[in-house]
Amino acid sequence: MPTTIKVDSEVRDRLARLAAENGRSLGDQIAALLEEREMIRSLRAGARLFGSLSAEQQAAYLPPSLPA
């Protein structure tokens, strides 16, 4: 269901430019930005988790090196 949100005109204009560059409506651009932000949050959490593993545990997740 469409709705209205109040944003500063500068924010609206920036969003409109970004949406136009990507061939999206304002609503679709907002959705894409939210999805991107959620993906970044998930990747950062995964990186933190991976960084907390020991070298041996990390090695178990990585593919073997290719021969030179």
N, C-alpha and C positions, 0 to 999 in steps of 0.2 A: 504494500500500500504506500504510494508516494506521500511524502511529507515535506515540510519546509524546515530548514534550520537557519539560524541567524549566524552569519560569519562576517567578518570585516570585508569590505569591498576589495581590498588588496588580496586577501586570501582567496576570495571568489575568482578574481581575475587570474591569479596564478594557477588555480585549479582549472579554470577554463582553458588557459594556454596549454597546460599539460594534457588535458583531455583532448584538445584539438590535435596536438602533436601525435597522440596515440590513436586517433580516430574513435574516441569513446565519448559517451555522454558523461555529464558531470557525475551522475550516480554510479555509472560503471567505473569511472576513474577512482572515485572514493572507494568502491569495493576492491579494486585492484591494489590500491595503496594499503588497505587493511590486510589483504592477503599477503602482500609483500612484507609488511611489518610482522605479521604472525609467523611467516617463514623465517625471517631474520631472527626472531626470538627463539624459535625452535632450533635453528642452527647454532646459535650461541649457547643454548642449554646443552646441546650435544657436544659442542667443543669443550665446554667446562667439564662435562662428565668424562669425556675422553682424556682430557688433561689430568684428571684425578686418578687415572689408572696407572698402574706400574708399567714399566717398559715392557715387561713380559705380556701383560694383559693387552697393551696397545698392539704389540706385534701379532697377537692372535687375531686381531681384527683386520690387519693389513695384508694385502696379497704379497706373495713372495716376490722378491726383486727379479726383474728380467735379466738374463745374462747380457753382458756388455758386448 
